[in-house]
């Protein structure tokens, strides 16, 4: 089975919500300040997908059955340029965004990604990047020198056969571990390691992963297998609840709860009682944290999404590249973006049961397109 190749115009229109009207005038101080959404959540985090391509075909994200050789990835001209990304980031910085995460697909596949990092680093923002680690050994030093603050590496198993089966690209786990080592040597220090746990596939690696990174200075984070998109065949039976993960680790490596480092932190923190570090668990399925969500997501072609589980987004690229009339100023675009956030009421994870049973999740955006 292969994916349907949807014409770009059709795909874009089907995913688009109407933006609030843009007004070409200076913004008041009230608008320039950080807006809050309908649930009182501030805007603090922006996740930017810089490519929809990936060299892995992870079964929970980009399965080969849906992302085969004939899959229509975006042509270069559809992607936001580095200059457009930086402009958007600067506008969001003025609206209260404190943290920017570069994602994909696999962001290190974007040509000259180090240049984008260098440009964004000038905004005085917490700049992070999530990668599958396949190119990290080659890129770590350049990313650090360009000003990247922190790194997160996706690693779903230590067992090589399990890891190759999950990435479905026959990529060895040793190369990802080498990338993590290269990142530490480049000066990144504590790297976050994300493990998506799927029952019956890689949950046997929970304890081996915990043992491996114990005392390493890195933070291992276990992520419940989530129902993102419509191609990964998600079932609740495949989810290993965060509470079960903590019990498994605690049985061998005693843990105690730790306070969140900041409002909106997605991972519940647990530290080892012997002081050898900590782990995190991200429980989007069993313990929803929507009430503290402070994130917006920007796709590689300039669609803005207010939730990871969104079905439609806002065409921000249309404001950056107006087809007719004068280009909008930064102030005018900021006013539109502030209005989008103020109208936001997303809380999918808290409503998951009703949404899933109604079948409305069939049109959700794929994680490889919107970024994790």
Secondary structure, DSSP 8 states (H G I E B T S, - for coil): -------HHHHHHHTEE-------S---HHHHS--B-TTS-B--EEEEE--S--S---TTTS-TTTS-TT-----GGGS--HHHHHHHHHHHHHTT--EEEEESS-GGGSTTHHHHHHHHHTT-SEEEEEE-STTHHHHHHHHHHHT--EEEEE---SSHHHHHHHHSS---HHHHHHHHHHHIIIII-S-EEEEEEBTTTTGGGHHHHHHHHTTSS-EEEEEE----SSSS---GGGB--HHHHHHHHHHHS-EEEE--SSTT--SEEEEETTSS-EEEEE-TTTS--GGG--EEEE-TTSEEESSTT-S-EEESHHHHS-SSS----HHHHHHHHHHHHHT----GGGGHHHHHHHTGGGG---HHHH--
